[in-house]
Amino acid sequence: MQLAETIKEWVVEHELRKGDRLPGEAELMARYGRSKGTVREAMRILEAQGLVETRTGPGGGSFVGEVSGERARALLANYFYFRDLSIADIYQMRKLLEPEVAASLAGQLSEAQLSKLEAVIAEYPLPARDAGEERAQHVSSLKFHALLASYADNPLLAFVVEFMAQILTELTVWRRLYEPVNHRLWKKGRRYQTELVEALRRGDPAAARAVMRAHMETAEALMQEQEAQVLRRFIAE
């Protein structure tokens, strides 16, 4: 709708930020010479896009909104619903990007950030007792990668890595789980993450890159062995 685009251009022109108040309905009607119904429809479109927030009551009105990372990732996942995204597609990207994320953060993280990474690793200190718990541990370990990516200075890089972790968490099924559970893979995966934190702490980008690359290759092999598939369904916003 043209009016919605015009309002977005006005927001950009005036360099408005999240929470800034937008003109009221009557002012928009007068400014753009449009009917009440047209203005309301434009605002509904912008609200659906997450760019406008409407508040009622005293001090209410329409305000500039900001699309959250969660909503953006959900919308992107819904786009890929129609694209037959595969595990191989995801790991091709992970092997390219995540080693570089790790290398870029070597020596750059605070002790508090490193401790948060170690706390995630501590969530799975013992081997899984059954196949279901093994899958749960694998899903939990993805939090490590999303958290690490959130520390990156490059917001686009962080978004892509977090998106892939969400797909693997919410839209991936394992057609074949290990019976008995594979303790060797648990030990190897946990060791990679521990070694990575050590490389990050001592500021060794080459080691961080190498460890993450090996970690990604091992993870992909695990997914292939377990015949993992990406589900065709939508992610809730």
MITOR-93641 format. One line per 10 residues: number of its first residue (from 0); for each residue x, y, z of N, C-alpha, C, O. Coordinates in Angstrom, 1 decimal, padded with zeros to 4 digits. Example, Ala and Ser with C-alpha at 12.3 -4.5 7.8 and 13.67 -1.06 7.14 Angstrom:
MITOR-93641
0> 013.2,-005.7,007.8,012.3,-004.5,007.8,013.2,-003.3,007.8,014.2,-003.3,008.5 | 012.8,-002.2,007.1,013.7,-001.1,007.1,012.9,000.0,007.9,013.4,001.1,008.0
//
This chain:
MITOR-93641
0> 000.9,-001.2,000.0,000.0,000.0,000.0,000.9,001.2,000.0,001.8,001.3,000.8 | 000.6,002.2,-000.9,001.5,003.4,-001.0,001.6,004.2,000.2,002.7,004.7,000.5 | 000.5,004.4,000.9,000.5,005.3,002.1,001.5,004.7,003.2,002.2,005.4,003.8 | 001.4,003.4,003.3,002.3,002.7,004.3,003.8,003.0,004.0,004.6,003.3,004.8 | 004.1,002.9,002.7,005.5,003.2,002.2,005.8,004.7,002.4,007.0,005.0,002.8 | 004.9,005.5,002.2,005.1,007.0,002.4,005.4,007.3,003.9,006.3,008.1,004.2 | 004.7,006.6,004.8,004.9,006.9,006.2,006.3,006.3,006.6,007.0,006.9,007.4 | 006.7,005.2,006.1,008.0,004.6,006.4,009.1,005.6,005.9,010.1,005.8,006.6 | 008.9,006.2,004.7,009.9,007.2,004.2,009.9,008.4,005.1,011.0,009.0,005.3 | 008.8,008.8,005.7,008.7,009.9,006.6,009.5,009.6,007.9,010.2,010.5,008.4
10> 009.4,008.4,008.4,010.1,008.0,009.6,011.6,008.0,009.3,012.4,008.5,010.2 | 012.0,007.5,008.2,013.5,007.6,007.8,013.9,009.0,007.7,015.0,009.3,008.2 | 013.2,009.8,007.0,013.6,011.2,006.8,013.8,012.0,008.1,014.7,012.8,008.2 | 012.9,011.7,009.1,013.0,012.4,010.4,013.9,011.6,011.4,013.9,012.0,012.5 | 014.5,010.5,010.9,015.4,009.8,011.8,014.8,009.3,013.1,015.4,009.5,014.2 | 013.6,008.9,013.0,012.9,008.5,014.3,013.4,007.1,014.7,013.9,006.3,014.0 | 013.3,006.9,016.0,013.8,005.7,016.6,012.6,005.0,017.4,011.5,005.5,017.5 | 012.9,003.7,017.8,011.9,003.0,018.5,011.3,003.8,019.7,012.1,004.4,020.5 | 010.0,003.8,019.8,009.4,004.5,020.9,009.0,006.0,020.5,008.2,006.6,021.3 | 009.5,006.5,019.4,009.1,007.9,019.0,007.6,007.9,018.6,007.2,007.0,017.9
20> 006.9,008.9,019.0,005.5,009.0,018.6,005.3,009.4,017.2,006.0,010.2,016.6 | 004.3,008.8,016.5,004.0,009.1,015.2,002.8,010.0,015.2,002.0,010.1,016.1 | 002.6,010.8,014.1,001.4,011.7,014.0,000.1,010.9,014.2,000.0,009.7,013.8 | -000.9,011.6,014.7,-002.2,010.9,014.9,-002.9,010.8,013.7,-002.5,011.2,012.6 | -004.0,010.0,013.8,-004.8,009.7,012.6,-005.3,010.9,011.9,-005.2,011.0,010.6 | -005.8,011.9,012.6,-006.3,013.2,012.0,-005.2,013.9,011.2,-005.4,014.4,010.2 | -004.0,014.0,011.9,-002.9,014.6,011.2,-002.5,013.9,010.0,-002.2,014.6,009.0 | -002.4,012.6,010.0,-002.1,011.9,008.8,-003.1,012.0,007.7,-002.7,012.1,006.5 | -004.4,012.1,008.0,-005.4,012.3,007.0,-005.2,013.7,006.4,-005.3,013.8,005.1 | -004.9,014.7,007.2,-004.8,016.1,006.6,-003.5,016.2,005.8,-003.5,016.8,004.8
30> -002.4,015.6,006.3,-001.1,015.7,005.7,-001.1,015.1,004.3,-000.6,015.6,003.4 | -001.7,013.9,004.2,-001.6,013.1,003.0,-002.9,013.1,002.2,-003.0,012.5,001.1 | -003.9,013.8,002.7,-005.2,013.9,001.9,-005.8,012.5,001.7,-006.4,012.3,000.7 | -005.8,011.7,002.7,-006.4,010.3,002.6,-007.5,010.2,003.6,-007.7,010.9,004.5 | -008.4,009.2,003.3,-009.5,009.0,004.1,-009.1,008.3,005.4,-008.0,007.7,005.5 | -010.0,008.3,006.4,-009.8,007.6,007.7,-009.5,006.1,007.4,-008.6,005.5,008.0 | -010.3,005.5,006.6,-010.1,004.0,006.3,-008.7,003.7,005.7,-008.1,002.7,006.0 | -008.3,004.6,004.8,-007.0,004.4,004.1,-005.8,004.5,005.2,-004.9,003.8,005.1 | -006.0,005.6,006.0,-004.9,005.7,007.1,-004.9,004.6,008.0,-003.8,004.1,008.4 | -006.1,004.1,008.4,-006.1,003.0,009.4,-005.5,001.7,008.7,-004.8,000.9,009.4
40> -005.8,001.5,007.4,-005.3,000.3,006.8,-003.8,000.4,006.7,-003.1,-000.6,006.8 | -003.2,001.6,006.4,-001.8,001.8,006.3,-001.1,001.5,007.7,-000.1,000.8,007.7 | -001.7,001.9,008.7,-001.2,001.7,010.1,-001.3,000.2,010.4,-000.4,-000.3,011.1 | -002.3,-000.4,010.0,-002.5,-001.9,010.3,-001.3,-002.6,009.5,-000.8,-003.6,010.1 | -001.0,-002.2,008.3,000.1,-002.9,007.6,001.4,-002.7,008.3,002.2,-003.6,008.5 | 001.7,-001.5,008.7,002.9,-001.2,009.4,003.0,-001.9,010.8,004.1,-002.3,011.2 | 001.9,-002.0,011.4,001.8,-002.8,012.7,002.1,-004.2,012.5,002.8,-004.9,013.2 | 001.5,-004.8,011.4,001.7,-006.2,011.1,003.2,-006.5,010.7,003.7,-007.6,011.0 | 003.9,-005.5,010.2,005.3,-005.6,009.8,006.2,-005.4,011.1,007.4,-005.6,011.0 | 005.6,-005.0,012.2,006.4,-004.8,013.4,007.0,-003.4,013.5,007.8,-003.1,014.3
50> 006.6,-002.5,012.6,007.3,-001.2,012.5,006.5,-000.1,013.2,006.9,001.0,013.4 | 005.3,-000.5,013.7,004.4,000.5,014.4,003.8,-000.3,015.6,003.4,-001.4,015.5 | 003.8,000.4,016.8,003.2,-000.2,018.0,002.1,000.8,018.4,002.3,002.0,018.4 | 000.9,000.2,018.7,-000.2,001.0,019.1,-000.5,000.8,020.6,-000.6,-000.4,021.0 | -000.7,001.9,021.3,-001.0,001.8,022.7,-002.3,002.5,023.0,-002.6,003.6,022.4 | -003.0,002.0,023.9,-004.3,002.6,024.3,-004.2,003.3,025.6,-003.2,003.1,026.3 | -005.2,004.0,026.0,-005.3,004.7,027.3,-004.5,006.0,027.3,-004.1,006.4,026.2 | -004.4,006.6,028.4,-003.7,007.9,028.6,-002.3,007.8,028.0,-001.5,006.8,028.3 | -001.9,008.7,027.2,-000.6,008.7,026.6,-000.5,007.7,025.4,000.6,007.5,024.9 | -001.6,007.2,025.0,-001.5,006.2,024.0,-001.4,006.8,022.6,-001.3,008.0,022.5
60> -001.4,006.0,021.6,-001.2,006.4,020.2,-000.4,005.4,019.4,-000.3,004.3,019.8 | 000.2,005.9,018.3,001.0,005.1,017.5,002.5,005.5,017.7,002.8,006.7,017.7 | 003.3,004.5,017.8,004.7,004.8,018.0,005.6,003.9,017.1,005.1,002.8,016.6 | 006.8,004.4,016.8,007.7,003.6,016.0,008.1,002.3,016.7,008.4,002.3,017.9 | 007.9,001.2,016.0,008.3,-000.1,016.6,009.6,-000.6,016.0,010.2,000.0,015.1 | 010.1,-001.7,016.6,011.3,-002.3,016.1,011.1,-003.8,015.9,010.6,-004.5,016.9 | 011.4,-004.4,014.8,011.2,-005.8,014.6,012.3,-006.5,015.4,013.5,-006.3,015.3 | 011.8,-007.5,016.2,012.7,-008.2,017.1,013.5,-009.3,016.3,013.0,-009.7,015.2 | 014.6,-009.7,016.8,015.3,-010.8,016.2,014.5,-012.1,016.1,014.6,-012.8,015.1 | 013.7,-012.3,017.1,012.9,-013.5,017.2,011.9,-013.5,016.0,011.7,-014.5,015.3
70> 011.2,-012.3,015.8,010.2,-012.2,014.8,010.9,-012.3,013.4,010.4,-013.0,012.5 | 012.0,-011.7,013.2,012.7,-011.7,011.9,013.1,-013.1,011.6,013.0,-013.6,010.4 | 013.6,-013.9,012.6,014.0,-015.3,012.3,012.8,-016.1,012.0,012.9,-017.0,011.1 | 011.7,-015.9,012.7,010.5,-016.7,012.4,010.0,-016.4,011.0,009.6,-017.4,010.3 | 010.0,-015.2,010.5,009.6,-014.8,009.2,010.5,-015.5,008.2,010.0,-015.9,007.1 | 011.8,-015.4,008.4,012.7,-016.0,007.5,012.6,-017.5,007.4,012.6,-018.1,006.3 | 012.3,-018.2,008.5,012.1,-019.6,008.6,010.8,-019.9,007.8,010.8,-021.0,007.1 | 009.8,-019.1,007.9,008.6,-019.3,007.1,008.8,-019.2,005.6,008.2,-019.9,004.8 | 009.7,-018.3,005.2,010.1,-018.2,003.8,010.7,-019.5,003.4,010.4,-020.0,002.3 | 011.6,-020.1,004.2,012.3,-021.3,003.8,011.4,-022.5,003.8,011.7,-023.6,003.3
80> 010.2,-022.4,004.4,009.2,-023.4,004.4,008.9,-023.9,002.9,008.7,-025.1,002.7 | 009.0,-022.9,002.0,008.7,-023.2,000.6,009.9,-023.5,-000.2,009.9,-023.6,-001.4 | 011.1,-023.7,000.4,012.4,-023.8,-000.3,013.1,-025.1,-000.1,014.2,-025.3,-000.6 | 012.5,-026.1,000.7,013.1,-027.4,000.9,014.5,-027.3,001.4,015.4,-027.9,000.9 | 014.7,-026.5,002.5,016.0,-026.3,003.1,016.4,-027.7,003.7,015.7,-028.4,004.3 | 017.7,-028.0,003.5,018.3,-029.3,003.9,019.3,-029.1,005.0,019.8,-028.0,005.2 | 019.6,-030.2,005.7,020.7,-030.2,006.6,022.0,-029.8,006.0,022.9,-029.1,006.5 | 022.3,-030.4,004.7,023.5,-030.0,004.0,023.6,-028.5,003.7,024.7,-028.0,003.8 | 022.5,-027.9,003.4,022.5,-026.5,003.2,022.9,-025.7,004.4,023.7,-024.8,004.4 | 022.3,-026.1,005.5,022.6,-025.4,006.8,024.1,-025.6,007.2,024.8,-024.6,007.6
90> 024.6,-026.8,007.0,026.0,-027.0,007.5,027.0,-026.5,006.5,028.2,-026.2,006.9 | 026.6,-026.3,005.2,027.5,-025.6,004.3,027.8,-024.2,004.8,028.9,-023.7,004.8 | 026.7,-023.5,005.3,026.8,-022.2,005.8,027.5,-022.2,007.2,028.4,-021.3,007.4 | 027.2,-023.1,008.0,027.8,-023.2,009.4,029.3,-023.3,009.3,030.1,-022.7,010.0 | 029.8,-024.2,008.4,031.2,-024.4,008.2,032.0,-023.2,007.7,033.1,-023.0,007.9 | 031.3,-022.4,006.9,031.9,-021.2,006.4,031.9,-020.1,007.4,032.9,-019.4,007.6 | 030.8,-019.9,008.2,030.6,-018.7,009.0,031.1,-018.9,010.4,031.8,-018.0,011.0 | 030.8,-020.0,011.1,031.0,-020.1,012.5,032.5,-020.2,012.9,032.9,-019.6,013.9 | 033.4,-020.8,012.0,034.8,-020.7,012.4,035.3,-019.2,012.3,036.2,-018.9,013.1 | 034.7,-018.4,011.4,035.2,-017.0,011.3,034.6,-016.2,012.5,035.3,-015.3,013.0
100> 033.4,-016.6,013.0,032.9,-015.9,014.2,033.8,-016.2,015.3,034.2,-015.3,016.1 | 034.2,-017.4,015.5,035.1,-017.8,016.6,036.4,-017.1,016.5,036.9,-016.6,017.5 | 037.0,-017.1,015.3,038.3,-016.5,015.1,038.2,-015.0,015.5,039.1,-014.4,016.1 | 037.1,-014.3,015.0,037.0,-012.9,015.3,036.8,-012.5,016.7,037.1,-011.4,017.1 | 036.4,-013.5,017.5,036.1,-013.2,019.0,037.3,-013.6,019.9,037.2,-013.4,021.1 | 038.3,-014.3,019.3,039.4,-014.7,020.1,040.1,-013.5,020.8,040.5,-012.6,020.1 | 040.2,-013.5,022.1,040.8,-012.4,022.8,039.9,-011.2,023.0,040.4,-010.2,023.5 | 038.7,-011.2,022.5,037.8,-010.1,022.6,036.7,-010.2,023.6,036.0,-009.2,023.9 | 036.5,-011.3,024.2,035.4,-011.6,025.1,035.9,-011.3,026.6,037.0,-011.5,027.0 | 034.9,-010.8,027.3,035.1,-010.5,028.8,035.1,-011.9,029.5,034.6,-012.9,029.0
110> 035.6,-011.8,030.7,035.5,-013.1,031.5,034.1,-013.4,031.8,033.7,-014.6,031.9 | 033.2,-012.4,032.0,031.8,-012.7,032.2,031.2,-013.4,031.0,030.4,-014.4,031.2 | 031.5,-013.0,029.8,031.0,-013.7,028.6,031.5,-015.1,028.4,030.8,-016.0,028.1 | 032.8,-015.3,028.7,033.4,-016.6,028.7,032.7,-017.5,029.7,032.5,-018.7,029.5 | 032.4,-017.0,030.9,031.8,-017.8,031.9,030.4,-018.2,031.5,029.9,-019.3,031.9 | 029.7,-017.3,030.8,028.3,-017.7,030.3,028.4,-018.9,029.3,027.6,-019.8,029.3 | 029.5,-018.9,028.5,029.7,-020.0,027.5,030.0,-021.3,028.3,029.4,-022.3,027.9 | 030.8,-021.2,029.3,031.1,-022.3,030.1,029.9,-022.8,030.9,029.8,-024.0,031.1 | 029.0,-021.9,031.3,027.8,-022.4,032.0,026.9,-023.2,031.0,026.2,-024.1,031.5 | 026.9,-022.9,029.8,026.1,-023.6,028.8,026.7,-025.0,028.7,025.9,-026.0,028.7
120> 028.0,-025.1,028.6,028.6,-026.4,028.5,028.3,-027.3,029.8,028.2,-028.5,029.7 | 028.2,-026.6,030.9,028.0,-027.3,032.2,026.6,-027.9,032.2,026.3,-028.7,033.1 | 025.7,-027.5,031.3,024.3,-028.1,031.3,024.3,-029.5,030.9,023.3,-030.2,031.2 | 025.3,-030.0,030.3,025.4,-031.4,029.9,026.7,-032.1,030.3,027.5,-032.5,029.5 | 026.9,-032.2,031.6,028.2,-032.7,032.2,028.4,-034.2,032.1,029.5,-034.7,032.1 | 027.3,-034.9,031.9,027.3,-036.4,031.9,026.7,-036.9,030.6,025.9,-036.2,030.0 | 027.2,-038.1,030.1,026.6,-038.6,028.9,025.1,-038.9,029.1,024.6,-039.1,030.2 | 024.4,-038.8,028.0,023.0,-039.1,028.0,022.7,-040.5,028.4,023.5,-041.4,028.1 | 021.5,-040.7,029.0,021.2,-042.0,029.5,020.3,-042.8,028.5,020.2,-044.0,028.6 | 019.7,-042.0,027.6,018.9,-042.7,026.6,018.9,-041.8,025.3,019.5,-040.7,025.3
130> 018.3,-042.3,024.2,018.3,-041.7,023.0,017.6,-040.3,023.0,018.0,-039.3,022.4 | 016.5,-040.2,023.7,015.8,-039.0,023.9,016.6,-037.9,024.5,016.6,-036.7,024.1 | 017.3,-038.3,025.6,018.2,-037.3,026.3,019.4,-036.9,025.5,019.8,-035.8,025.5 | 019.8,-037.9,024.6,020.9,-037.5,023.7,020.5,-036.4,022.8,021.3,-035.5,022.5 | 019.3,-036.5,022.2,018.8,-035.5,021.3,018.7,-034.2,022.1,019.0,-033.1,021.6 | 018.2,-034.2,023.3,018.0,-033.0,024.1,019.3,-032.3,024.4,019.4,-031.1,024.3 | 020.4,-033.1,024.6,021.7,-032.5,024.8,022.2,-031.9,023.6,022.8,-030.8,023.6 | 021.9,-032.5,022.4,022.4,-031.9,021.2,021.7,-030.5,020.9,022.3,-029.6,020.5 | 020.4,-030.5,021.2,019.6,-029.3,021.1,020.2,-028.2,022.0,020.3,-027.0,021.7 | 020.4,-028.6,023.3,020.9,-027.7,024.3,022.3,-027.1,023.9,022.6,-025.9,024.1
140> 023.1,-027.9,023.3,024.4,-027.5,022.9,024.4,-026.4,021.8,025.3,-025.6,021.7 | 023.3,-026.3,021.1,023.1,-025.3,020.1,023.0,-023.9,020.7,023.3,-022.9,020.1 | 022.6,-023.8,022.0,022.5,-022.6,022.7,023.9,-022.0,022.8,024.1,-020.7,022.8 | 024.9,-022.8,022.9,026.3,-022.3,023.0,026.7,-021.5,021.7,027.3,-020.5,021.8 | 026.3,-022.0,020.6,026.6,-021.4,019.3,025.8,-020.1,019.1,026.4,-019.1,018.6 | 024.6,-020.1,019.5,023.8,-018.9,019.4,024.3,-017.8,020.4,024.4,-016.6,020.0 | 024.7,-018.2,021.6,025.3,-017.2,022.5,026.6,-016.7,022.0,026.8,-015.5,022.1 | 027.4,-017.5,021.5,028.7,-017.1,021.0,028.5,-016.1,019.8,029.1,-015.0,019.8 | 027.6,-016.4,018.9,027.3,-015.5,017.8,026.8,-014.1,018.3,027.0,-013.1,017.7 | 026.0,-014.1,019.4,025.4,-012.9,019.9,026.5,-011.9,020.4,026.3,-010.7,020.5
150> 027.7,-012.4,020.6,028.8,-011.6,021.0,029.6,-010.9,019.9,030.4,-010.1,020.1 | 029.3,-011.3,018.6,030.0,-010.8,017.5,029.6,-009.3,017.2,028.5,-008.9,017.5 | 030.6,-008.6,016.7,030.3,-007.2,016.4,029.5,-007.0,015.2,028.8,-006.0,015.0 | 029.5,-008.0,014.3,028.7,-007.9,013.1,027.3,-008.4,013.3,027.1,-009.7,013.4 | 026.3,-007.6,013.3,025.0,-008.0,013.6,024.4,-008.9,012.6,023.6,-009.8,012.9 | 024.8,-008.8,011.3,024.3,-009.7,010.3,024.8,-011.1,010.4,024.1,-012.1,010.3 | 026.1,-011.2,010.7,026.7,-012.5,011.0,026.1,-013.2,012.2,025.8,-014.4,012.1 | 025.9,-012.4,013.2,025.3,-013.0,014.4,023.8,-013.5,014.1,023.4,-014.5,014.6 | 023.1,-012.7,013.3,021.7,-013.1,013.0,021.7,-014.4,012.2,020.9,-015.2,012.5 | 022.6,-014.5,011.3,022.6,-015.7,010.4,022.9,-017.0,011.2,022.2,-018.0,011.1
160> 023.9,-016.9,012.1,024.3,-018.0,012.9,023.1,-018.4,013.9,022.8,-019.5,014.1 | 022.5,-017.4,014.5,021.4,-017.6,015.4,020.2,-018.2,014.7,019.5,-019.1,015.3 | 020.0,-017.8,013.5,018.9,-018.3,012.7,019.1,-019.8,012.4,018.2,-020.6,012.5 | 020.4,-020.2,012.0,020.7,-021.6,011.8,020.5,-022.4,013.0,020.0,-023.6,013.0 | 020.9,-021.9,014.2,020.8,-022.6,015.4,019.3,-022.8,015.7,018.9,-023.9,016.2 | 018.4,-021.8,015.4,017.0,-022.0,015.7,016.4,-023.0,014.8,015.5,-023.8,015.2 | 016.8,-023.0,013.5,016.3,-024.0,012.6,016.6,-025.4,013.1,015.8,-026.3,013.1 | 017.9,-025.6,013.5,018.3,-026.9,014.0,017.6,-027.3,015.3,017.4,-028.5,015.6 | 017.2,-026.3,016.1,016.5,-026.6,017.3,015.0,-026.9,017.2,014.5,-027.8,017.7 | 014.4,-026.1,016.4,012.9,-026.1,016.3,012.3,-026.9,015.1,011.2,-027.3,015.2
170> 013.1,-027.0,014.0,012.6,-027.6,012.8,013.3,-028.9,012.4,013.1,-029.3,011.2 | 014.1,-029.4,013.2,014.9,-030.6,012.8,014.4,-031.8,013.6,014.2,-031.8,014.8 | 014.3,-032.9,012.8,013.9,-034.2,013.4,015.0,-035.2,013.1,015.6,-035.2,012.0 | 015.2,-036.1,014.0,016.1,-037.2,013.8,015.4,-038.5,013.5,014.6,-039.0,014.3 | 015.5,-039.0,012.3,014.8,-040.2,011.9,015.4,-041.5,012.6,014.8,-042.5,012.8 | 016.7,-041.3,013.0,017.4,-042.5,013.6,018.2,-042.0,014.8,019.2,-041.3,014.6 | 017.8,-042.4,016.0,018.5,-042.1,017.2,019.4,-043.3,017.6,019.0,-044.4,017.3 | 020.5,-043.0,018.3,021.4,-044.0,018.6,020.8,-044.9,019.7,020.3,-044.4,020.7 | 021.0,-046.2,019.6,020.7,-047.2,020.6,021.8,-048.2,020.6,021.9,-049.0,019.6 | 022.7,-048.3,021.6,022.7,-047.4,022.8,023.2,-046.0,022.4,023.7,-045.8,021.3
180> 023.1,-045.1,023.3,023.6,-043.7,023.1,025.1,-043.7,022.8,025.8,-044.6,023.3 | 025.5,-042.7,022.0,026.9,-042.7,021.6,027.7,-041.7,022.6,027.7,-040.5,022.4 | 028.3,-042.3,023.6,029.1,-041.5,024.6,030.3,-040.9,024.0,030.8,-039.9,024.4 | 030.9,-041.5,022.9,032.1,-041.0,022.3,031.8,-039.6,021.7,032.6,-038.7,021.8 | 030.6,-039.5,021.0,030.3,-038.3,020.4,030.0,-037.2,021.4,030.3,-036.0,021.2 | 029.3,-037.6,022.5,029.1,-036.6,023.6,030.4,-036.0,024.1,030.5,-034.8,024.2 | 031.3,-036.9,024.3,032.6,-036.5,024.9,033.4,-035.6,023.9,034.0,-034.6,024.2 | 033.3,-036.0,022.6,034.0,-035.2,021.6,033.4,-033.9,021.4,034.2,-032.9,021.3 | 032.1,-033.8,021.3,031.5,-032.5,021.1,031.7,-031.5,022.3,032.0,-030.4,022.1 | 031.7,-032.1,023.5,031.9,-031.3,024.7,033.3,-030.8,024.7,033.6,-029.7,025.2
190> 034.3,-031.7,024.3,035.7,-031.3,024.3,035.9,-030.1,023.3,036.7,-029.2,023.6 | 035.3,-030.2,022.1,035.4,-029.1,021.2,035.0,-027.8,021.8,035.8,-026.8,021.6 | 033.9,-027.8,022.5,033.4,-026.5,023.0,034.4,-026.0,024.1,034.6,-024.8,024.3 | 034.8,-026.9,025.0,035.8,-026.6,026.0,037.1,-026.0,025.4,037.6,-025.0,025.9 | 037.6,-026.7,024.4,038.8,-026.2,023.8,038.6,-024.9,023.1,039.5,-024.0,023.1 | 037.4,-024.7,022.5,037.1,-023.4,021.9,037.2,-022.2,022.9,037.7,-021.2,022.7 | 036.5,-022.4,024.1,036.5,-021.4,025.1,038.0,-021.1,025.5,038.3,-019.9,025.8 | 038.8,-022.1,025.7,040.2,-021.9,026.0,040.9,-021.1,025.0,041.7,-020.2,025.3 | 040.7,-021.4,023.7,041.3,-020.6,022.6,040.8,-019.2,022.6,041.6,-018.2,022.4 | 039.5,-019.0,022.9,039.0,-017.6,023.0,039.6,-016.9,024.1,039.9,-015.7,024.0
200> 039.8,-017.5,025.3,040.3,-016.9,026.5,041.8,-016.5,026.3,042.2,-015.4,026.7 | 042.6,-017.3,025.6,044.0,-016.9,025.4,044.2,-016.1,024.2,045.4,-015.7,023.9 | 043.2,-015.8,023.4,043.3,-014.9,022.2,044.0,-015.6,021.1,044.9,-015.0,020.5 | 043.6,-016.8,020.7,044.3,-017.5,019.7,043.3,-017.7,018.5,042.5,-018.7,018.5 | 043.2,-016.8,017.6,042.2,-016.9,016.5,042.4,-018.2,015.6,041.4,-018.8,015.2 | 043.6,-018.5,015.3,043.9,-019.7,014.5,043.3,-021.0,015.1,042.7,-021.8,014.5 | 043.6,-021.1,016.4,043.1,-022.3,017.1,041.6,-022.3,017.2,040.9,-023.3,017.1 | 041.0,-021.1,017.5,039.5,-021.0,017.6,038.9,-021.4,016.3,037.9,-022.1,016.3 | 039.5,-020.9,015.2,038.9,-021.2,013.9,039.0,-022.8,013.6,038.0,-023.4,013.2 | 040.1,-023.4,013.9,040.4,-024.8,013.6,039.4,-025.6,014.5,038.9,-026.6,014.0
210> 039.3,-025.3,015.8,038.4,-026.1,016.7,037.0,-026.0,016.2,036.3,-027.0,016.2 | 036.5,-024.8,015.8,035.1,-024.7,015.4,034.9,-025.4,014.1,033.8,-026.0,013.9 | 035.8,-025.3,013.2,035.7,-026.0,011.9,035.5,-027.6,012.2,034.7,-028.2,011.6 | 036.4,-028.1,013.0,036.3,-029.5,013.3,035.0,-029.9,014.0,034.4,-030.9,013.8 | 034.6,-029.0,014.9,033.3,-029.2,015.6,032.2,-029.2,014.6,031.3,-030.1,014.7 | 032.1,-028.3,013.6,031.1,-028.3,012.6,031.1,-029.6,011.8,030.0,-030.1,011.5 | 032.3,-030.0,011.4,032.4,-031.2,010.6,031.9,-032.5,011.3,031.2,-033.3,010.8 | 032.2,-032.5,012.6,031.7,-033.7,013.4,030.2,-033.6,013.6,029.5,-034.6,013.5 | 029.7,-032.4,013.9,028.3,-032.2,014.0,027.5,-032.6,012.8,026.5,-033.3,012.8 | 028.0,-032.2,011.6,027.4,-032.6,010.4,027.4,-034.1,010.2,026.4,-034.7,009.7
220> 028.5,-034.7,010.5,028.5,-036.2,010.3,027.5,-036.9,011.2,026.9,-037.8,010.8 | 027.4,-036.3,012.4,026.4,-036.9,013.4,025.0,-036.7,012.8,024.2,-037.7,012.8 | 024.7,-035.6,012.2,023.3,-035.4,011.7,023.1,-036.3,010.5,022.0,-036.8,010.4 | 024.1,-036.5,009.7,023.9,-037.5,008.6,023.7,-038.9,009.0,022.9,-039.6,008.5 | 024.4,-039.3,010.1,024.3,-040.7,010.6,022.9,-040.9,011.2,022.3,-041.9,011.1 | 022.4,-039.8,011.8,021.0,-039.9,012.4,019.9,-039.6,011.4,018.8,-039.5,011.8 | 020.3,-039.4,010.2,019.3,-039.1,009.1,018.4,-038.0,009.5,017.2,-038.1,009.4 | 019.0,-036.9,009.9,018.3,-035.7,010.3,017.6,-035.0,009.1,018.2,-035.0,008.0 | 016.4,-034.5,009.3,015.7,-033.7,008.3,015.1,-032.5,008.8,014.8,-032.4,010.0 | 015.0,-031.5,008.0,014.4,-030.2,008.3,012.9,-030.4,008.1,012.5,-030.7,007.0
230> 012.1,-030.1,009.1,010.6,-030.3,009.0,010.0,-029.1,008.1,010.6,-028.0,008.1 | 009.0,-029.4,007.4,008.2,-028.4,006.7,007.1,-028.0,007.6,006.0,-028.5,007.5 | 007.3,-027.0,008.4,006.3,-026.3,009.2,006.7,-024.9,009.5,007.9,-024.6,009.3 | 005.8,-024.1,010.0,006.1,-022.8,010.4,006.6,-022.6,011.8,006.2,-023.4,012.7 | 007.4,-021.6,012.0,007.8,-021.2,013.4,006.9,-020.1,013.9,006.6,-019.2,013.2 | 006.4,-020.3,015.1,005.6,-019.3,015.8,006.4,-018.0,016.0,007.5,-018.1,016.5 | 005.8,-016.9,015.8,006.5,-015.6,016.1,006.4,-015.3,017.6,007.0,-014.3,018.0
//
